[in-house]
Amino acid sequence: MSISKNDIPQLEPVRRDREYNLYEEAVRDRAVYEYLFNSESHRWIDENVMGFNPDESRGYQAMGILHFMGLKNVHKGIFSRKSIHEAILILEKQDSDFSLVIQCLYRLMNQFKKSQMLGDIIVDDIDSEKAEEDSYYKDGAVKKYYGKRYERKPENRKKAIEIHGVSCIACGFNFEEVYGERGKDFIEVHHLKPLSSLDKEMSIDPKEDLVPVCSNCHRMIHRRKDDVLSIEELKALMK
């Protein structure tokens, strides 16, 4: 459906900013996105964006954020099937002041671009790796080559880096600080759980099962096949 300037209802701001000021920009941005683009309810946003217990949530937190910005039920899902960029262009032509909403969408668009770039970097890094222990690959489906090898999962690595960052969890080494632009966003990812006996595809939790480590620490962790070190044991050796 084509949306013109006249199709966007006027904002109806509510000057009660408690919920709006209570949450960080990232939470507010996601609430706006889910409401305008995915037509999610206030209660759904409370539960899935803000983490409220579904038995306790009534949607009041999301409602407070959206109503402060002037977004009401007439705006819900108005940008379904539209890109963020298209939505920004439409809102910038409105007579009503959509500046708070536009700021949210600009931040989201930049975030998505960075996430996409990080994904591309990770795929390139994986392609560049030449020699790793089998245990490094075991978060994917088994494939037959001349021996047994495992698919790498770029998405798992990407999520782990987004959660834990790109500094080594053991020694603090950061590739960009030492190598400049060439080292930007590079880090290896280590599986915390032993996977040497894996013979089938399994689910990996990037937050709990994966951590960023520099190349030196990764090699030391796996140097002895029958004595893989924990992060705590490695830190103890460095001390």
C-alpha positions as CSV (number, residue, x, y, z in Angstrom):
1,M,0.0,0.0,0.0
2,S,1.3,3.5,-0.9
3,I,1.4,5.9,2.0
4,S,1.3,9.6,1.2
5,K,1.8,12.6,3.4
6,N,-1.9,12.9,4.1
7,D,-2.2,9.2,5.2
8,I,-0.2,9.8,8.4
9,P,-2.4,10.7,11.4
10,Q,-1.4,13.7,13.5
11,L,0.5,12.9,16.7
12,E,-1.3,13.2,20.0
13,P,1.5,13.7,22.6
14,V,0.8,13.0,26.2
15,R,3.0,15.1,28.4
16,R,3.7,12.4,31.0
17,D,7.3,11.4,30.5
18,R,7.8,8.9,33.4
19,E,8.0,5.8,31.3
20,Y,9.8,7.6,28.4
21,N,12.6,8.7,30.7
22,L,12.7,5.4,32.6
23,Y,14.1,3.4,29.6
24,E,17.3,3.8,27.5
25,E,17.2,4.8,23.9
26,A,17.6,1.3,22.6
27,V,14.5,0.1,24.4
28,R,12.4,3.1,23.2
29,D,13.7,2.6,19.7
30,R,12.7,-1.1,19.6
31,A,9.2,-0.2,21.1
32,V,8.6,2.3,18.3
33,Y,9.8,-0.2,15.6
34,E,7.6,-3.1,16.9
35,Y,4.6,-0.8,17.1
36,L,4.9,1.0,13.8
37,F,6.3,-1.8,11.6
38,N,5.1,-5.1,13.1
39,S,1.8,-3.9,14.6
40,E,2.7,-5.4,18.0
41,S,0.5,-4.6,21.0
42,H,1.6,-2.6,24.1
43,R,1.4,-5.8,26.2
44,W,3.6,-7.7,23.7
45,I,6.2,-4.9,23.7
46,D,6.2,-4.9,27.5
47,E,6.9,-8.7,27.6
48,N,9.2,-9.1,24.6
49,V,11.1,-5.8,24.5
50,M,11.1,-4.7,28.2
51,G,11.2,-8.2,29.7
52,F,8.1,-8.0,31.9
53,N,6.5,-11.2,33.2
54,P,3.4,-11.9,31.0
55,D,1.3,-12.5,34.1
56,E,2.1,-9.0,35.4
57,S,2.4,-7.0,32.3
58,R,-0.6,-4.8,31.2
59,G,1.3,-2.9,28.5
60,Y,1.5,0.3,30.5
61,Q,5.2,0.8,30.1
62,A,5.1,0.6,26.3
63,M,2.0,2.7,26.3
64,G,3.7,5.4,28.3
65,I,6.6,5.6,25.9
66,L,4.5,5.6,22.8
67,H,1.9,8.0,24.1
68,F,4.5,10.5,25.2
69,M,5.8,10.5,21.6
70,G,2.2,11.0,20.4
71,L,1.8,7.5,18.9
72,K,-1.7,6.1,19.3
73,N,-3.7,3.2,17.9
74,V,-4.2,5.0,14.6
75,H,-0.4,4.7,14.0
76,K,-0.1,1.0,14.9
77,G,1.3,-1.0,12.0
78,I,1.2,2.0,9.6
79,F,4.6,1.2,8.2
80,S,4.0,-2.5,7.7
81,R,5.9,-3.7,4.6
82,K,7.9,-0.4,4.6
83,S,11.6,-0.1,5.2
84,I,13.0,2.2,7.9
85,H,14.4,4.4,5.3
86,E,11.1,4.7,3.5
87,A,9.4,5.5,6.8
88,I,11.9,8.3,7.6
89,L,11.3,9.9,4.2
90,I,7.6,9.9,4.7
91,L,7.7,11.3,8.3
92,E,10.2,14.1,7.3
93,K,7.5,15.4,5.0
94,Q,4.8,15.7,7.7
95,D,3.5,18.9,9.1
96,S,3.3,17.4,12.6
97,D,6.6,17.2,14.5
98,F,7.7,13.6,14.3
99,S,11.3,14.4,15.3
100,L,11.3,12.0,18.3
101,V,10.1,9.1,16.1
102,I,12.5,10.0,13.3
103,Q,15.4,10.0,15.8
104,C,14.5,6.5,16.9
105,L,14.3,5.3,13.3
106,Y,17.7,6.8,12.4
107,R,19.3,5.1,15.3
108,L,17.7,1.8,14.4
109,M,18.8,2.1,10.7
110,N,22.4,2.8,11.8
111,Q,22.2,-0.2,14.2
112,F,21.0,-2.5,11.5
113,K,23.7,-1.3,9.1
114,K,26.4,-2.0,11.8
115,S,24.9,-5.4,12.4
116,Q,25.0,-6.3,8.7
117,M,28.6,-5.1,8.4
118,L,29.6,-7.1,11.4
119,G,28.0,-10.2,9.9
120,D,30.0,-9.7,6.6
121,I,33.2,-9.2,8.6
122,I,32.6,-12.5,10.5
123,V,31.9,-14.5,7.3
124,D,35.2,-13.1,5.9
125,D,37.1,-14.0,9.1
126,I,35.8,-17.5,9.0
127,D,36.8,-18.0,5.4
128,S,40.3,-16.8,6.3
129,E,40.9,-19.3,9.1
130,K,43.1,-22.1,7.9
131,A,43.7,-24.4,10.8
132,E,41.6,-24.9,13.9
133,E,40.8,-27.9,16.2
134,D,37.7,-29.9,15.4
135,S,36.1,-28.7,18.6
136,Y,36.0,-25.2,17.2
137,Y,33.5,-26.1,14.5
138,K,31.0,-28.2,16.4
139,D,28.1,-25.9,16.6
140,G,26.9,-27.0,13.2
141,A,25.8,-30.0,11.2
142,V,28.3,-32.7,10.4
143,K,29.5,-33.0,6.8
144,K,31.7,-35.6,5.2
145,Y,35.0,-34.5,3.6
146,Y,38.3,-36.5,3.8
147,G,37.5,-36.7,7.5
148,K,34.9,-35.2,9.8
149,R,34.5,-31.5,9.8
150,Y,31.7,-29.2,11.1
151,E,29.9,-26.3,9.6
152,R,30.7,-23.0,11.3
153,K,27.8,-20.8,12.3
154,P,28.5,-17.1,11.5
155,E,25.3,-16.1,13.2
156,N,26.4,-17.7,16.5
157,R,29.7,-15.9,16.4
158,K,28.0,-12.6,15.4
159,K,25.6,-12.8,18.4
160,A,28.5,-13.8,20.8
161,I,30.5,-10.7,19.7
162,E,27.5,-8.4,20.0
163,I,26.9,-9.7,23.6
164,H,30.5,-10.0,24.8
165,G,32.4,-7.5,22.7
166,V,35.7,-7.9,20.8
167,S,38.2,-7.8,23.6
168,C,39.7,-11.1,24.9
169,I,37.8,-12.2,28.0
170,A,41.0,-13.7,29.4
171,C,43.7,-11.1,28.8
172,G,41.8,-8.1,27.5
173,F,43.7,-7.9,24.2
174,N,41.9,-5.8,21.5
175,F,43.0,-6.2,17.9
176,E,41.9,-2.8,16.8
177,E,43.9,-1.1,19.6
178,V,47.0,-2.8,18.4
179,Y,46.5,-3.2,14.6
180,G,44.3,-0.3,13.9
181,E,41.6,-0.6,11.1
182,R,42.9,-4.0,10.0
183,G,42.0,-5.4,13.5
184,K,38.6,-3.7,13.8
185,D,35.8,-6.1,15.0
186,F,38.2,-9.1,14.8
187,I,38.3,-11.6,17.6
188,E,38.1,-15.4,17.9
189,V,35.3,-17.1,19.6
190,H,35.7,-20.0,22.0
191,H,33.2,-22.7,23.0
192,L,33.1,-23.0,26.8
193,K,31.5,-26.5,26.7
194,P,33.7,-29.5,25.6
195,L,32.4,-30.6,22.1
196,S,34.9,-33.3,21.2
197,S,32.3,-36.1,21.1
198,L,29.7,-34.2,19.1
199,D,28.3,-36.3,16.3
200,K,25.2,-34.4,15.5
201,E,23.9,-30.8,15.1
202,M,23.2,-29.1,18.4
203,S,21.9,-25.8,19.7
204,I,24.4,-23.2,20.9
205,D,23.6,-20.3,23.2
206,P,25.9,-17.4,22.2
207,K,25.5,-15.8,25.6
208,E,26.3,-18.8,27.8
209,D,28.4,-21.1,25.5
210,L,30.6,-18.7,23.6
211,V,33.2,-16.1,24.6
212,P,35.7,-13.9,22.7
213,V,39.4,-14.7,23.0
214,C,42.5,-13.6,21.3
215,S,44.5,-16.0,19.1
216,N,47.2,-16.6,21.7
217,C,44.8,-17.4,24.5
218,H,42.7,-19.6,22.2
219,R,45.8,-21.6,21.2
220,M,46.8,-22.0,24.8
221,I,43.3,-23.2,25.8
222,H,43.4,-25.9,23.2
223,R,47.2,-26.7,23.1
224,R,46.7,-30.0,24.9
225,K,44.0,-32.0,23.3
226,D,43.2,-34.0,26.4
227,D,43.5,-31.0,28.7
228,V,41.5,-28.1,27.4
229,L,41.7,-25.2,29.9
230,S,38.8,-23.2,31.3
231,I,39.0,-19.4,31.1
232,E,39.6,-19.4,34.9
233,E,42.5,-21.9,34.5
234,L,44.0,-19.8,31.7
235,K,43.8,-16.6,33.8
236,A,45.5,-18.4,36.6
237,L,48.4,-19.4,34.4
238,M,48.9,-15.8,33.2
239,K,49.0,-14.6,36.8
